[in-house]
Amino acid sequence: MFYGVNISLIIFSSILDDQFGSSATLFIVTVAASESAIALALLVRFFRGFSDIFLEDF
């Protein structure tokens, strides 16, 4: 979903000769990357704390 919006922003910014679409796309990709990094950090912390990630053991 994010990438479809990013492609639309880039296309419309190139058609309209506006730099807002490019900067908004960069911001959206940065936020998505930080969300992925936080999720990965939580998963690693959970795995180190319990040394197992199978739900059947809880």
Residue pairs with C-beta under 8 A, 6 or more apart in sequence:
2 28
2 29
2 32
5 28
6 25
6 28
6 29
9 20
9 21
9 22
9 24
9 25
9 28
10 21
10 22
10 25
11 21
12 18
12 21
13 19
13 20
13 21
13 22
14 21
43 53
46 53
47 53
